Structures are given as C-alpha cells and as structure tokens.
Amino acid sequence: MLTIGLIGLGFMGKTHLETYLRLEREGLPIRVAALCDIDAEKLEGRSAGGNIDTGGAAIDYDRFAKYVSVEDMLQNEQLDMVDIALPTYLHKDVTVQCLNSGVHVLCEKPMALSSDECDAMIHAAEKNGKQLMIGQCLRFWPAYEYLKAAVDEGTYGKVTGGYFFRGGSTPTWGPWLLEKEKSGGALVDMHVHDIDMIHWLFGKPEAVSAQARNVIPGSGYDIVSAHYKYADGKVVGAQADWTLQGDFGFEMSFRVNFERGNIVFGGSGLRVNPAARQDSLRSFPRIWAITSS
Ligand SMILES: NC(=O)c1ccc[n+]([C@@H]2O[C@H](COP(=O)([O-])OP(=O)(O)OC[C@H]3O[C@@H](n4cnc5c(N)ncnc54)[C@H](O)[C@@H]3O)[C@@H](O)[C@H]2O)c1
C-alpha cells in the first residue's frame, strides 16, 4: 500500500486527486492520506481553477488529513510519497524538503526553472535513496506511446520530419503563470512537453534554434517556434503559443512523417496513414483512430 500526500490543490493538483481516487476505486494499492495547500478553500475542493473540465466525480474531502503547511504534513503523517503540484517556482525547494524527510516525490513538470535547481533535486533524491519522478505526462498518453513504438520499431521506416504543437488561450487562473520568474512563460511551462517528447523520440539534438516573442507584459516568451537539428537530416520543429484568442480552448497535436507513411494526432484523435502498396502494412486500416478515453 502506497500512502500519498498531495501538495497543491489547484488546477493540476485537483486533477491528480481525481485520478488517484479513480485508481483507488479500481483496486490499486494506493491511498491518498493527506492534502496540503496554503489556501484552505482548496482543501475543501473549492476554486480549483484551470481551463479543462476534468469531469471528476464528487469528492469526500472529510476523509483526508488537511494541512496548510508542508512541514506540518511531513511531521504528522507517515507517507511513502508526496505528489507536488505547486507553482513551478516552488518545485525545487519543496521537492528537496520532501526528499530530505524520507519520502519519494512525484513533481509536476516543468521540473524547475534552471539546470542548477534540477541538479539540486536530483542530488537530494540520490543522497536520500528516494525516487524522484517528473510529471512529463505525454510519455503515458496513448497517441504519443503509439508514435514512440512506431519510431523505435521502424514500423513505417525512418522518420523524415515531424511537427509538434501545444497551445491555447492565455491561462487566467493562478496569476503566477503569467510571471516569467515564477513559471518561465509558455517557453518553459508549455513547450517543455514537446521538448521532452522530441528528446524521448529522437534523442538529444545536435543543435536547437528558436524564435520567440513576448506578448503579455511580464510573462516571458508567450509564443515560441523551435527547430531541432539531427545528424540524419530529419526536419523537426515545434511550436507553443498561449495567446490564442476567442474560443480556441486548448490543443496539442503532432504530425510525424516516415519513409512509408505518416502519423497525425489532433482534436479528432490519431490517424495513421501508411503508404499504399506496402505488403507489410496491408493488415493496417488506412485510418485508425484512438481517443484518450
Ligand atoms: N502535466 C501537465 O500537463 C500540467 C498541466 C497544468 C499544470 N501543470 C503544472 O502543475 C503545476 C501547478 O499548476 P496549476 O495550474 O495547478 O497551478 P494552480 O495555481 O492552479 O495551483 C497551485 C496550488 O498551489 C497552492 N500553493 C501555492 N503555494 C503553496 C505553498 N507554499 N504551500 C502549499 N500550497 C501552495 C495554491 O494555493 C494552489 O492551490 C505547475 O508546475 C504547472 O506547470 C502541469
């Protein structure tokens, strides 16, 4: 049985809580024992924020021990791990504090705001012999997992090029998101997902070039377009933009081209378009859709 303390009950912390509770219901040996947030309203499930309807079931907040201080929670609870869904500028300090107290840590992405901070987190995990995992969730997303398998197994030949996008309307909850020193802007907060994906799929690039601009005062780079250079000449680019006006909502998408087909993911699911007349591919439907359900 893994006993969990969840720190930060904003948009993402609430989403994590709903997921843990679903896993509990499905019989996994986990139990959320304690919640921590400086905002007492959040500990009762009010005003979580966020722009995605997670559609979660009603939560019985009475069953949890509740804390407004991380220190108090660590002292009073017997936890195996904590889940840190705090604003990014707090990731390093709270991760190191929790690792030093002897618990495993799952910390939301982006890991931290500088390489030095990331190194300190890794050092604390190693020093204490504890696990540290960062919430790079695309690695567990069915469409991206399918893409990873196709790349690794060469199902459609070698990759010739790819394009990745992530963006949406400007986040309005948690005002820290629009302060460059606290979130890193869209470049760090959003683009990090596609950077991680490109690195996971294709390895470390030889070079990176990017064009980016600030639109919202004080928020860092709000729009970024980057190219990732590889020795085999594949053309890989990615964009992030959190200034999309109107009713755009949120979108993540990719289009990866292979020697013998392409894989496209977007709002309507995953499409696999293998090239015609490939004997080895005849068993695949021309269009195959995966939804995230
Ligand atoms: N994996 C993903 O796709 C994904 C998506 C959204 C956000 N995130 C990440 O999750 C993290 C949280 O983002 P969010 O949108 O949920 O932010 P948020 O502002 O909605 O929530 C942060 C919560 O932390 C609480 N808090 C702040 N300081 C605290 C402290 N000292 N002690 C205890 N609680 C404190 C706030 O009261 C708030 O409830 C960020 O790092 C963000 O980048 C990841």
The ligand as an SDF file (V2000), in Angstrom:
LIG
                    3D

 44 48  0  0  0  0  0  0  0  0999 V2000
    1.3660   17.9650  -16.6800 N   0  0  0  0  0  0  0  0  0  0  0  0
    0.5920   18.9090  -17.2080 C   0  0  0  0  0  0  0  0  0  0  0  0
    0.1190   18.7780  -18.3320 O   0  0  0  0  0  0  0  0  0  0  0  0
    0.3110   20.1580  -16.4060 C   0  0  0  0  0  0  0  0  0  0  0  0
   -0.8300   20.9190  -16.7040 C   0  0  0  0  0  0  0  0  0  0  0  0
   -1.0580   22.0620  -15.9330 C   0  0  0  0  0  0  0  0  0  0  0  0
   -0.1780   22.4520  -14.9460 C   0  0  0  0  0  0  0  0  0  0  0  0
    0.9540   21.6990  -14.7300 N   0  0  0  0  0  0  0  0  0  0  0  0
    1.9450   22.1030  -13.7110 C   0  0  0  0  0  0  0  0  0  0  0  0
    1.3920   21.8800  -12.4250 O   0  0  0  0  0  0  0  0  0  0  0  0
    1.9010   22.8530  -11.5090 C   0  0  0  0  0  0  0  0  0  0  0  0
    0.7150   23.5380  -10.8370 C   0  0  0  0  0  0  0  0  0  0  0  0
   -0.0320   24.2430  -11.8230 O   0  0  0  0  0  0  0  0  0  0  0  0
   -1.5770   24.6260  -11.5790 P   0  0  0  0  0  0  0  0  0  0  0  0
   -2.0990   25.0870  -12.8810 O   0  0  0  0  0  0  0  0  0  0  0  0
   -2.2590   23.5300  -10.8730 O   0  0  0  0  0  0  0  0  0  0  0  0
   -1.4150   25.8820  -10.6070 O   0  0  0  0  0  0  0  0  0  0  0  0
   -2.5290   26.4920   -9.6130 P   0  0  0  0  0  0  0  0  0  0  0  0
   -2.1320   27.8930   -9.3610 O   0  0  0  0  0  0  0  0  0  0  0  0
   -3.8910   26.2110  -10.1600 O   0  0  0  0  0  0  0  0  0  0  0  0
   -2.3730   25.6100   -8.2840 O   0  0  0  0  0  0  0  0  0  0  0  0
   -1.2840   25.7650   -7.3990 C   0  0  0  0  0  0  0  0  0  0  0  0
   -1.7820   25.4700   -5.9800 C   0  0  0  0  0  0  0  0  0  0  0  0
   -0.6600   25.5380   -5.0870 O   0  0  0  0  0  0  0  0  0  0  0  0
   -1.0900   26.1990   -3.9050 C   0  0  0  0  0  0  0  0  0  0  0  0
    0.0910   26.7640   -3.2300 N   0  0  0  0  0  0  0  0  0  0  0  0
    0.8350   27.8290   -3.5900 C   0  0  0  0  0  0  0  0  0  0  0  0
    1.8760   28.0000   -2.7360 N   0  0  0  0  0  0  0  0  0  0  0  0
    1.7950   26.9960   -1.8320 C   0  0  0  0  0  0  0  0  0  0  0  0
    2.5920   26.6200   -0.7070 C   0  0  0  0  0  0  0  0  0  0  0  0
    3.6710   27.3150   -0.3460 N   0  0  0  0  0  0  0  0  0  0  0  0
    2.2030   25.5310    0.0120 N   0  0  0  0  0  0  0  0  0  0  0  0
    1.0840   24.8330   -0.3170 C   0  0  0  0  0  0  0  0  0  0  0  0
    0.2940   25.1550   -1.3880 N   0  0  0  0  0  0  0  0  0  0  0  0
    0.6400   26.2180   -2.1300 C   0  0  0  0  0  0  0  0  0  0  0  0
   -2.0660   27.2550   -4.3780 C   0  0  0  0  0  0  0  0  0  0  0  0
   -2.9260   27.7050   -3.3500 O   0  0  0  0  0  0  0  0  0  0  0  0
   -2.8070   26.4820   -5.4830 C   0  0  0  0  0  0  0  0  0  0  0  0
   -3.9430   25.8050   -4.9800 O   0  0  0  0  0  0  0  0  0  0  0  0
    2.7640   23.8020  -12.3340 C   0  0  0  0  0  0  0  0  0  0  0  0
    4.1300   23.4620  -12.2250 O   0  0  0  0  0  0  0  0  0  0  0  0
    2.2800   23.5820  -13.7530 C   0  0  0  0  0  0  0  0  0  0  0  0
    3.2560   23.8490  -14.7370 O   0  0  0  0  0  0  0  0  0  0  0  0
    1.1910   20.5600  -15.4130 C   0  0  0  0  0  0  0  0  0  0  0  0
  1  2  1  0
  2  3  2  0
  2  4  1  0
  4  5  1  0
  4 44  2  0
  5  6  2  0
  6  7  1  0
  7  8  2  0
  8  9  1  0
  8 44  1  0
  9 10  1  0
  9 42  1  0
 10 11  1  0
 11 12  1  0
 11 40  1  0
 12 13  1  0
 13 14  1  0
 14 15  2  0
 14 16  1  0
 14 17  1  0
 17 18  1  0
 18 19  2  0
 18 20  1  0
 18 21  1  0
 21 22  1  0
 22 23  1  0
 23 24  1  0
 23 38  1  0
 24 25  1  0
 25 26  1  0
 25 36  1  0
 26 27  1  0
 26 35  1  0
 27 28  2  0
 28 29  1  0
 29 30  1  0
 29 35  2  0
 30 31  1  0
 30 32  2  0
 32 33  1  0
 33 34  2  0
 34 35  1  0
 36 37  1  0
 36 38  1  0
 38 39  1  0
 40 41  1  0
 40 42  1  0
 42 43  1  0
M  CHG  2   8   1  16  -1
M  END
$$$$
